[in-house]
Amino acid sequence: MRLYLINPCNPLVSIVHVKENRWNRYRIWKPLSLVTIAGMTPAEWEVTILDENLGVPDYRTMPRPDLVGITAFTSQACRAYEVAAYFRDMGVPVVMGGVHATMCIGEALARVDAVVTGEAESVWTQVLADVRGGALKPRYDGGLADIAKVPAGRHSLLDGRYAFGAIQTTRGCPLNCNFRSVSAFNGTHYRQRPITDVVAELKTIREKRVLVVDDNLIGTRADHIARAKDLFRAMIEADLRKEWIAQATINFADDEELLALAADAGCRGVFIGFETLSPEGLRELGTKLNLLRGRDFRASVRRIQRHRIQVVGSFIIGLDVDKPGIGERIAEVAGQYGVDNLNVLFLTPLPVTRLWDSMEAGDRTALDAFPDDWKYYTLTFPVARYAKLSLDECIEEMIRCNGQFYSLRKIAGRIWRNLWRWRRPFVTVVANFSYRSNLGLDCKAYAEFRRTHGHRYDSCQTESPT
């Protein structure tokens, strides 16, 4: 039996354009969910993982599979349905899982043979058994898996064209922000894999550098922090010789022992969501952890950096509190914080989030011709009507923000500071030049977006700027 597991691409995402910008190789991550599912697939299945982000294969020249499994975020849904249609026309059953299929079950069921909702590990072997028996059901509800029983992924199935390996150590996000779909998909309970399993899987990853895909590696409570420290100690003892980057909240900076252990375990970079510049913006997003009175973000960033760990700061444009000038202000504040890299996104209503419900109720979802419009839900296109920013204004704010932060002079200053402080500048160099090299691609994409979709934003401003 032959199984294809496919991660569909979205050509509107600039980082997949590796030929146009070689720096993007460092920003394409392995489809870890497919690697994990492959690890649960019985030996009688011949498994091939196809990541279209590395290039779309010519499926016509490939052997006919007995089953196709597709995963997709919302921005990949349109391409996922195209791939599904191709194989279904051949008479091959197609199963779709992932966040989008879970949140838009009816839409997905109309275009594939079966949908797996939630986390697939608990039902995957049943799906395969039903396929072999000719009794594939239209829906399988995975729910929340017991990740203590999830085996290591088959990393060997992916070739060496990736700069980073990938691993997951926890699932679930207790913060439950109103714009994230992770809480609806993975739940708000913070679940942790056994540390011995994590270390054993890390040993099977051939890449020296690894992305830890956890939404928040260190959690929010004291027991979460203690577990993270135990994980780092185990990684140090195993002498893995891996360098890794992860996502965490700003409280990562509050524990010197945690920082020291993380650095010794190989942490070289951390992605932190600052999200907005104001307490009002944080309340709007439902983000509570950053609402600490008197927190000095610059000092927090410096504490992390003193351990030779780079900091990537993330912000959002399009909140109701955002006015013209927000882009340059974000670039300025990010510089004041001293972050090594900046990642700015548009506020995007994703299906089934509280933000989605709010914007739908207010008729603020400008791009709503689904499923075709899902391809713009990359977080890098302004798909909604924003309170105090028109379409042209929000795009200009994004362009100015990135242009200011990623000017050659600012990049040179950040690299020099890294070298002067004896920090490893690899993450900073790669991310800075990748973002800068994509500025031209992004401007072309925005110009085309304005041309083809500008008329759909005639009522873009829901409130007059004040």
DOROLO-943606 format. One line per field, with one value per residue (C-alpha): residue in three letters; y, x, z. Coordinates in steps of 0.5 Angstrom, whole numbers. Last residue first. Example, Ala and Ser with C-alpha at 12.3 -4.5 7.8 and 13.67 -1.06 7.14 Angstrom:
resn [ser ala]
north [-2 -9]
east [27 25]
up [14 16]
***
This chain:
resn [thr pro ser glu thr gln cys ser asp tyr arg his gly his thr arg arg phe glu ala tyr ala lys cys asp leu gly leu asn ser arg tyr ser phe asn ala val val thr val phe pro arg arg trp arg trp leu asn arg trp ile arg gly ala ile lys arg leu ser tyr phe gln gly asn cys arg ile met glu glu ile cys glu asp leu ser leu lys ala tyr arg ala val pro phe thr leu thr tyr tyr lys trp asp asp pro phe ala asp leu ala thr arg asp gly ala glu met ser asp trp leu arg thr val pro leu pro thr leu phe leu val asn leu asn asp val gly tyr gln gly ala val glu ala ile arg glu gly ile gly pro lys asp val asp leu gly ile ile phe ser gly val val gln ile arg his arg gln ile arg arg val ser ala arg phe asp arg gly arg leu leu asn leu lys thr gly leu glu arg leu gly glu pro ser leu thr glu phe gly ile phe val gly arg cys gly ala asp ala ala leu ala leu leu glu glu asp asp ala phe asn ile thr ala gln ala ile trp glu lys arg leu asp ala glu ile met ala arg phe leu asp lys ala arg ala ile his asp ala arg thr gly ile leu asn asp asp val val leu val arg lys glu arg ile thr lys leu glu ala val val asp thr ile pro arg gln arg tyr his thr gly asn phe ala ser val ser arg phe asn cys asn leu pro cys gly arg thr thr gln ile ala gly phe ala tyr arg gly asp leu leu ser his arg gly ala pro val lys ala ile asp ala leu gly gly asp tyr arg pro lys leu ala gly gly arg val asp ala leu val gln thr trp val ser glu ala glu gly thr val val ala asp val arg ala leu ala glu gly ile cys met thr ala his val gly gly met val val pro val gly met asp arg phe tyr ala ala val glu tyr ala arg cys ala gln ser thr phe ala thr ile gly val leu asp pro arg pro met thr arg tyr asp pro val gly leu asn glu asp leu ile thr val glu trp glu ala pro thr met gly ala ile thr val leu ser leu pro lys trp ile arg tyr arg asn trp arg asn glu lys val his val ile ser val leu pro asn cys pro asn ile leu tyr leu arg met]
north [121 117 116 109 103 105 100 101 101 95 91 95 95 87 86 93 93 86 87 93 89 83 87 91 84 81 88 87 80 81 85 80 74 79 80 73 70 75 75 68 67 73 68 73 76 83 86 81 82 89 89 85 90 96 93 91 98 102 97 99 93 97 103 99 94 99 103 97 95 102 103 97 99 106 103 99 104 105 107 101 96 92 85 81 86 81 78 74 69 69 71 64 63 68 62 58 63 69 73 78 84 81 87 86 87 80 77 81 79 72 72 75 70 65 60 61 66 74 77 83 84 81 84 80 84 81 82 86 92 94 101 98 95 101 105 100 99 107 107 102 106 112 112 110 103 103 98 93 93 92 86 85 80 81 76 75 72 68 70 69 77 77 74 79 85 83 84 90 93 91 94 91 97 93 87 86 82 76 78 78 78 82 88 88 88 94 98 96 99 98 91 84 83 76 73 68 66 65 61 55 50 46 51 57 54 52 59 63 58 60 67 67 73 73 67 71 75 69 63 61 57 57 51 49 42 39 33 33 28 31 38 36 33 39 43 39 39 47 46 42 47 53 49 48 55 57 60 55 54 52 57 55 49 49 47 49 45 47 41 37 30 29 22 25 30 24 21 27 29 22 22 29 26 30 36 38 45 45 51 46 44 46 52 54 54 58 65 72 72 70 63 64 57 55 47 42 41 38 39 38 41 40 47 48 44 41 35 30 28 21 21 25 19 22 20 16 19 16 22 26 23 26 32 31 26 26 22 24 22 14 10 3 -1 -5 -2 5 3 0 7 11 7 8 15 16 18 21 26 32 35 34 28 29 24 24 31 37 38 35 41 46 42 42 49 49 42 42 49 47 40 34 32 25 24 17 16 15 19 25 24 25 32 34 33 37 43 43 43 49 53 51 53 60 56 52 45 38 33 25 21 14 8 12 12 12 19 22 26 28 33 36 43 46 46 49 43 39 31 26 19 13 5 2 -5 -2 1 9 12 15 18 21 25 27 29 34 36 39 42 49 54 60 59 57 64 67 64 69 69 61 60 63 60 66 70 67 68 62 58 51 44 39 32 25 20 13 7 0]
east [-18 -19 -26 -29 -31 -25 -25 -32 -29 -25 -27 -25 -18 -18 -15 -10 -9 -7 -2 1 2 5 10 12 13 17 22 22 24 31 30 27 32 38 35 33 40 44 41 40 48 50 53 54 61 58 62 59 52 53 56 50 45 48 49 42 40 45 42 35 31 28 26 24 20 16 15 12 7 5 4 0 -5 -6 -7 -13 -15 -13 -17 -22 -19 -23 -20 -16 -10 -4 2 -2 -3 -10 -9 -10 -17 -20 -21 -25 -29 -30 -30 -24 -27 -28 -31 -38 -39 -41 -36 -31 -33 -34 -27 -23 -26 -23 -27 -24 -18 -19 -12 -9 -3 4 10 16 22 30 35 31 34 27 29 29 23 20 22 20 13 13 14 9 4 4 -3 -7 -8 -12 -17 -12 -9 -2 1 8 13 20 26 31 38 41 48 46 47 41 36 37 38 31 28 32 29 22 22 16 13 6 5 0 5 1 -6 -7 -14 -13 -16 -13 -6 -8 -10 -4 0 5 2 4 10 10 17 21 27 34 40 38 43 42 47 43 37 40 43 36 32 37 36 29 25 27 23 17 17 13 16 17 24 30 35 43 44 51 46 51 46 47 45 39 37 38 34 28 29 29 23 19 21 18 12 11 12 6 6 9 16 16 10 7 11 15 22 26 33 40 45 40 40 34 35 38 33 28 31 31 24 22 26 23 16 11 8 1 -1 -9 -12 -14 -10 -15 -19 -13 -9 -13 -10 -14 -17 -12 -13 -7 -7 -4 -4 2 9 15 15 21 23 30 33 37 32 34 37 31 25 23 29 25 20 17 18 12 6 4 6 2 -5 -8 -14 -20 -18 -25 -26 -30 -33 -32 -27 -30 -26 -22 -15 -18 -21 -15 -11 -17 -16 -9 -10 -15 -11 -5 -10 -10 -17 -21 -20 -24 -25 -27 -24 -28 -35 -32 -27 -32 -37 -31 -28 -25 -22 -20 -17 -13 -10 -13 -15 -16 -16 -18 -15 -20 -16 -20 -20 -12 -13 -19 -15 -9 -13 -17 -10 -8 -14 -13 -6 -8 -12 -7 -7 -5 -6 -7 -7 -9 -7 -2 -1 7 9 10 3 5 10 13 11 18 21 14 11 13 12 12 13 10 10 5 6 10 4 4 5 12 9 4 9 13 6 5 13 12 19 20 22 25 33 32 29 36 36 32 29 30 28 21 17 19 14 8 3 6 2 4 1 4 3 3 3 1 3 0]
up [31 25 23 25 20 15 10 7 0 1 -4 -9 -7 -9 -16 -16 -9 -8 -14 -11 -5 -8 -11 -5 -1 -7 -6 2 1 1 7 11 9 11 18 19 17 20 27 27 25 30 36 41 43 46 40 35 37 37 30 27 30 27 20 20 22 17 12 13 16 21 17 11 15 19 12 8 14 15 7 7 13 10 3 6 10 18 24 25 20 15 14 10 10 8 11 16 11 10 3 0 4 -1 -6 -1 1 -2 5 4 7 14 18 17 25 27 22 26 33 31 27 33 38 34 30 23 23 23 21 25 20 22 24 25 28 29 34 39 42 46 43 36 37 39 33 28 32 31 24 23 28 24 22 28 31 37 34 32 25 25 30 33 34 37 35 41 40 46 48 55 56 50 55 60 55 52 59 60 54 56 63 66 71 71 68 62 58 61 59 52 50 44 46 53 49 45 51 55 49 44 41 39 44 42 43 38 42 39 40 45 46 52 56 53 56 62 63 62 66 72 71 71 69 62 59 62 56 53 49 42 40 37 37 37 37 40 43 50 53 60 57 54 60 64 59 60 67 67 62 67 73 68 67 75 76 71 64 59 58 51 49 42 41 35 37 31 30 28 27 22 23 27 31 37 38 38 44 48 47 49 55 57 57 52 56 56 57 58 53 48 41 36 39 43 37 33 36 35 42 46 50 55 57 50 48 46 49 47 39 34 28 24 21 14 10 4 7 5 9 10 16 20 22 28 35 38 41 48 52 47 50 44 44 40 34 31 25 19 12 14 10 9 4 9 7 8 14 17 15 19 25 25 25 30 37 33 29 33 32 26 21 15 10 2 0 -3 1 7 7 7 12 17 17 24 24 16 18 23 21 17 10 8 0 -3 -10 -16 -21 -20 -13 -14 -17 -13 -7 -10 -11 -5 -1 -5 -3 4 5 8 13 15 12 12 7 7 0 0 -5 -9 -16 -18 -20 -26 -26 -19 -22 -15 -13 -10 -3 0 -4 2 0 5 2 6 4 8 11 16 20 20 27 25 19 23 26 20 17 23 23 16 16 17 11 14 13 6 5 5 -2 -5 -12 -12 -5 -6 -1 4 0 2 -4 -7 -2 -1 0 5 3 6 0 2 -2 0]
***
